[in-house]
Amino acid sequence: MRYQDLIIESAPNTLLGSFSPDLVQSKKWLCKNLKKILKDKSAGIIFILGSWYGNLALFLESENILYDNMVMVEKNKKLLEKTKKFLKLYIKTNNIRYVNIPAENVVYPNSSKILVINTSTNEMTTDWFENVPDGELVVIQGKNMITENTKTVTKDFETFKSLFPLRQVIFSGKINLEDPETEYTRYMVIGYK
């Protein structure tokens, strides 16, 4: 990747890009609110859909969010291998699994408590949501920014919420963020499907 490309794209598809200030802020926002909901209870098995470089795991760990296992779901095999190497440097546990499939193909266990996190809803179709078992806790983030990778457009918060209807909403909010190219709004809902 050329240096000029890094200047043009604030969050390029690189490990460094996954730590852009706006993405870090949205991950901290997620973890802070999730911690308030879980308190000191285990989330069970956490499925992170569209895990990209997997750095959400670092933020979950730093917020002391308890879990039994974590599953990184990423359709890009090379990216998933990079994620595995990266996380092994910083998280000393054997409780992280790496699954190379699209998010809509995940088969969830029906005998375990699970938490599904998807911060990449705009980069995939809504089919993943249909597979999440009813009654399970989900954390969903989206944004009003449209890029070349956008598959699900959520221009406003009401549209976003209507695409992912929850039986019980525990948290619902939005924050304004800025990257070097543009300002945008990130949405988040946490609740039970």
C-alpha positions as CSV (number, residue, x, y, z in Angstrom):
1,M,0.0,0.0,0.0
2,R,1.3,3.4,-0.9
3,Y,1.7,6.1,1.7
4,Q,-0.6,8.4,-0.3
5,D,-3.4,5.7,0.1
6,L,-3.1,5.9,3.9
7,I,-3.6,9.7,3.8
8,I,-6.7,9.4,1.6
9,E,-8.4,6.6,3.7
10,S,-8.5,7.2,7.4
11,A,-9.3,3.6,8.3
12,P,-7.6,1.6,5.5
13,N,-7.9,-2.1,5.5
14,T,-4.8,-2.6,7.6
15,L,-4.2,-3.4,11.2
16,L,-3.2,0.3,11.8
17,G,-6.4,1.4,10.1
18,S,-8.5,-0.7,12.5
19,F,-7.2,1.5,15.3
20,S,-8.2,4.9,13.7
21,P,-9.5,7.3,16.4
22,D,-13.1,7.1,15.4
23,L,-13.1,3.3,15.4
24,V,-11.4,3.2,18.8
25,Q,-14.0,5.6,20.2
26,S,-16.8,3.4,18.9
27,K,-15.3,0.2,20.3
28,K,-14.8,1.9,23.7
29,W,-18.4,3.2,23.6
30,L,-19.6,-0.4,22.9
31,C,-17.6,-2.0,25.7
32,K,-18.5,0.7,28.3
33,N,-22.2,0.1,27.7
34,L,-21.9,-3.6,27.5
35,K,-20.1,-3.7,30.8
36,K,-22.9,-1.8,32.4
37,I,-25.4,-4.4,31.1
38,L,-23.4,-7.5,32.0
39,K,-21.9,-6.1,35.2
40,D,-19.8,-9.0,36.5
41,K,-21.7,-11.8,34.7
42,S,-20.2,-13.8,31.9
43,A,-21.4,-13.1,28.4
44,G,-21.1,-16.8,27.6
45,I,-19.8,-17.4,24.1
46,I,-19.1,-14.1,22.3
47,F,-19.4,-14.2,18.5
48,I,-17.8,-11.3,16.8
49,L,-19.1,-11.1,13.2
50,G,-17.0,-9.5,10.6
51,S,-14.1,-9.5,13.0
52,W,-11.7,-7.8,10.6
53,Y,-8.4,-7.6,12.6
54,G,-10.1,-8.8,15.8
55,N,-9.0,-5.8,17.9
56,L,-12.5,-5.6,19.5
57,A,-11.2,-8.5,21.7
58,L,-8.6,-6.2,23.1
59,F,-11.2,-3.6,24.1
60,L,-13.5,-6.3,25.6
61,E,-10.5,-7.6,27.7
62,S,-9.5,-4.1,28.8
63,E,-13.0,-3.5,30.0
64,N,-12.8,-6.8,31.9
65,I,-15.9,-8.2,30.1
66,L,-16.1,-11.9,31.2
67,Y,-16.8,-14.6,28.7
68,D,-16.4,-18.4,28.4
69,N,-15.2,-18.4,24.7
70,M,-14.9,-15.9,21.9
71,V,-15.4,-16.7,18.3
72,M,-13.9,-14.5,15.6
73,V,-16.0,-14.8,12.4
74,E,-14.4,-13.5,9.3
75,K,-14.9,-14.5,5.7
76,N,-11.5,-13.3,4.5
77,K,-9.1,-16.3,5.3
78,K,-5.9,-14.2,5.1
79,L,-7.3,-11.6,7.4
80,L,-8.4,-14.2,9.8
81,E,-4.9,-15.7,9.9
82,K,-3.5,-12.2,10.6
83,T,-6.0,-11.7,13.4
84,K,-5.0,-15.0,15.0
85,K,-1.3,-14.0,15.0
86,F,-2.1,-10.5,16.3
87,L,-4.4,-11.6,19.2
88,K,-2.0,-14.3,20.3
89,L,0.5,-11.6,21.1
90,Y,-1.8,-9.7,23.4
91,I,-4.4,-12.2,24.8
92,K,-3.0,-15.2,26.6
93,T,-5.9,-17.6,26.5
94,N,-7.0,-20.6,24.5
95,N,-10.6,-19.5,24.6
96,I,-10.6,-17.7,21.2
97,R,-11.7,-19.6,18.1
98,Y,-11.3,-18.4,14.5
99,V,-14.0,-19.3,12.0
100,N,-13.5,-18.6,8.3
101,I,-17.1,-18.2,7.0
102,P,-19.5,-15.4,6.2
103,A,-21.5,-14.1,9.1
104,E,-24.8,-15.4,7.7
105,N,-23.5,-19.0,7.8
106,V,-22.8,-19.1,11.5
107,V,-24.5,-22.0,13.3
108,Y,-25.0,-21.0,16.9
109,P,-25.1,-23.5,19.8
110,N,-28.6,-23.9,21.3
111,S,-27.4,-25.1,24.6
112,S,-25.2,-22.2,25.6
113,K,-25.6,-18.6,26.5
114,I,-24.3,-16.4,23.6
115,L,-23.6,-12.8,22.8
116,V,-23.5,-11.7,19.2
117,I,-21.6,-8.6,18.3
118,N,-21.7,-7.0,14.8
119,T,-20.0,-3.7,14.3
120,S,-19.8,-4.3,10.5
121,T,-23.5,-4.3,9.6
122,N,-23.1,-1.9,6.7
123,E,-20.6,-4.1,5.1
124,M,-22.9,-7.2,4.9
125,T,-26.5,-8.0,4.2
126,T,-29.0,-8.3,7.0
127,D,-29.1,-12.1,6.6
128,W,-26.8,-12.7,9.5
129,F,-29.5,-11.3,11.9
130,E,-32.0,-13.9,10.8
131,N,-29.7,-16.7,12.1
132,V,-29.2,-15.3,15.6
133,P,-31.4,-17.3,17.9
134,D,-34.4,-15.6,19.5
135,G,-33.8,-14.5,23.1
136,E,-30.0,-14.0,22.7
137,L,-28.2,-10.8,23.6
138,V,-26.9,-8.8,20.6
139,V,-24.8,-5.7,20.2
140,I,-25.3,-4.0,16.8
141,Q,-23.5,-1.0,15.3
142,G,-24.0,0.8,12.0
143,K,-23.4,4.2,10.5
144,N,-24.9,6.7,8.2
145,M,-21.8,6.8,6.0
146,I,-21.9,5.1,2.6
147,T,-18.7,3.7,1.1
148,E,-17.8,1.5,-1.8
149,N,-18.2,-1.5,0.5
150,T,-21.7,-0.6,1.8
151,K,-24.2,-3.4,1.3
152,T,-26.8,-2.2,3.9
153,V,-27.6,1.5,3.8
154,T,-28.7,3.0,7.1
155,K,-29.0,6.7,6.4
156,D,-30.7,7.4,9.7
157,F,-31.1,5.8,13.2
158,E,-34.8,4.8,12.7
159,T,-33.9,2.9,9.5
160,F,-31.0,1.2,11.3
161,K,-33.3,0.1,14.2
162,S,-36.0,-1.1,11.9
163,L,-33.5,-3.5,10.1
164,F,-32.7,-5.2,13.4
165,P,-35.9,-5.5,15.4
166,L,-35.2,-6.5,19.0
167,R,-37.7,-8.0,21.5
168,Q,-36.1,-6.0,24.3
169,V,-33.9,-3.0,23.8
170,I,-31.5,-2.3,26.8
171,F,-29.4,0.4,25.2
172,S,-30.1,2.6,22.1
173,G,-27.9,5.5,21.1
174,K,-25.8,7.3,18.5
175,I,-22.6,9.3,18.6
176,N,-21.1,11.7,16.1
177,L,-17.7,10.8,14.9
178,E,-15.1,12.3,12.6
179,D,-12.4,10.8,10.5
180,P,-10.1,12.9,8.2
181,E,-12.5,12.6,5.3
182,T,-15.9,13.2,6.8
183,E,-18.1,13.5,9.8
184,Y,-20.6,10.6,10.4
185,T,-23.0,9.2,13.0
186,R,-22.5,5.7,14.4
187,Y,-25.6,3.9,15.8
188,M,-25.8,1.2,18.4
189,V,-28.4,-1.0,19.9
190,I,-28.0,-3.6,22.6
191,G,-30.8,-6.0,23.5
192,Y,-32.4,-9.3,23.1
193,K,-33.6,-10.6,19.8
